[in-house]
Amino acid sequence: MKKQNVLLSTIIVIIIILSIVQVGVSNSLSTTGVVLSGLEQDILFYKKENAVLREKLLVTSSLTQVASKAAELGFVEGKSQLFVSKSWPVAVKP
């Protein structure tokens, strides 16, 4: 009889300890989910921001934008051209 009481008490203590451990792990996992959700929202925000900045970069670096900005700053297109009247040999024979 005494052996059964000791066994039953041991099983009950083990069940209580495992329940406390389960509560602690569940609590840790629930807060991890909140943090993970916040990180996913941050990633989505930065992906959108990168897309907007990439579009602005493409617009700014387009040839028409560069040409209009150059004209605005006073640069003019060069009209003189250089022509070589005689062709030079690539290699000279000895």
Backbone hydrogen bonds, N-H to C=O, Kabsch-Sander energy under -0.5 kcal/mol:
donor,donor_aa,acceptor,acceptor_aa,energy
5,N,1,M,-1.8
6,V,2,K,-2.0
7,L,3,K,-2.2
8,L,4,Q,-2.7
9,S,5,N,-2.5
10,T,6,V,-2.4
11,I,7,L,-2.3
12,I,8,L,-2.2
13,V,9,S,-2.4
14,I,10,T,-2.4
15,I,11,I,-2.4
16,I,12,I,-2.2
17,I,13,V,-2.5
18,L,14,I,-2.6
19,S,15,I,-2.0
20,I,16,I,-2.1
21,V,17,I,-2.2
22,Q,18,L,-2.3
23,V,19,S,-2.2
24,G,20,I,-2.1
25,V,21,V,-2.4
26,S,22,Q,-2.6
27,N,23,V,-2.3
28,S,24,G,-2.0
29,L,25,V,-2.4
30,S,26,S,-2.2
31,T,27,N,-1.7
32,T,28,S,-1.6
33,G,29,L,-1.7
34,V,30,S,-1.2
35,V,31,T,-2.0
36,L,32,T,-2.6
37,S,33,G,-2.1
38,G,34,V,-2.0
39,L,35,V,-2.2
40,E,36,L,-2.2
41,Q,37,S,-1.9
42,D,38,G,-2.1
43,I,39,L,-2.4
44,L,40,E,-2.2
45,F,41,Q,-2.3
46,Y,42,D,-2.5
47,K,43,I,-2.1
48,K,44,L,-2.0
49,E,45,F,-2.4
50,N,46,Y,-2.4
51,A,47,K,-2.0
52,V,48,K,-2.2
53,L,49,E,-2.5
54,R,50,N,-2.5
55,E,51,A,-2.0
56,K,52,V,-2.2
57,L,53,L,-2.3
58,L,54,R,-2.2
59,V,55,E,-2.3
60,T,56,K,-2.6
61,S,57,L,-2.3
62,S,59,V,-0.9
66,V,62,S,-2.4
67,A,63,L,-2.6
68,S,64,T,-2.4
69,K,65,Q,-2.2
70,A,66,V,-2.3
71,A,67,A,-2.3
72,E,68,S,-2.0
73,L,69,K,-1.7
74,G,70,A,-0.5
74,G,71,A,-0.8
75,F,70,A,-2.6
83,F,81,Q,-0.5
85,S,83,F,-0.6
